[in-house]
Amino acid sequence: MRKTWITLLIPALFLASRAAAQEPVVAEITRMARTDIELIQRADAARMVVSESAEVTLDEFIDLACPHCSAFHLQRADSLAALVEAEDLQFAIRVYPIPRLLRGFQAAEAAFCAGALAGRAGFLGMLDQLNRHQEAWRHLLDPTSIFEAYAANMELPMQEFSSCLARDAMAPLIISDIRLAKDAGVPGTPTFVFNKKGEFTGDEVFYDSQPMSRFRDSIERVRQR
């Protein structure tokens, strides 16, 4: 009887010991998960212009490795920002990395990590550097060192930024944007999607760079819907 009891006890003690050894690992994983949720929430807020009184939302879908998106940013970003303010829009920049352009996913992670750590100024600052110097990184096998140099230029906390990139902390936010782009039938980048606030039905969708008059026409049609 004693032999049977000991035989049962030894595995139980082993499992208890193993579980105790794993407790710090589980605790660390839980802590990192909570940290990443907070970072994702801050990154999501950093890429948005929120207006309580807005009737219309505008979502701009971009691929940071797309030359057309870079050209639009450099030539028209200020005009678009002015339109968002003048028309009282709720506005979000969303990412839709196209696989054949390779490094758009990593660049989106860099922009979101910067936003998570330094708010809207961090997001827009990284976005600007990525667009201005697109040819310096988009053909590289691993552009991480360049993204880290941009972060250093912005005086971001480097340990946190590098960790955010290394563990793909922003991947859930990017995947969410990709799914939203699929739902809206986004044909490519840049694409602009207009909706009544609180909805996402793709009331007005157009692709590539367009004159500001086209934006205003779409906004008015959505308002009158």
Secondary structure, 3 states (H helix, E strand, C coil): CHHHHHHHHHHHHHHHHHHHHHHHHHHHHHHHHHHHHHHHHHHHHHCEECCCCCCEEEEEEECCCCHHHHHHHHHHHHHHHHHHHHCCCEEEEEECCCHHHCCHHHHHHHHHHHHHHHHHHHHHHHHHHHHHCHHHHCCCCCCHHHHHHHHHHCCCCHHHHHHHHHCCCCHHHHHHHHHHHHHHCCCCCCEEEEEECCCCCCCEEEECCCCHHHHHHHHHHHHHC
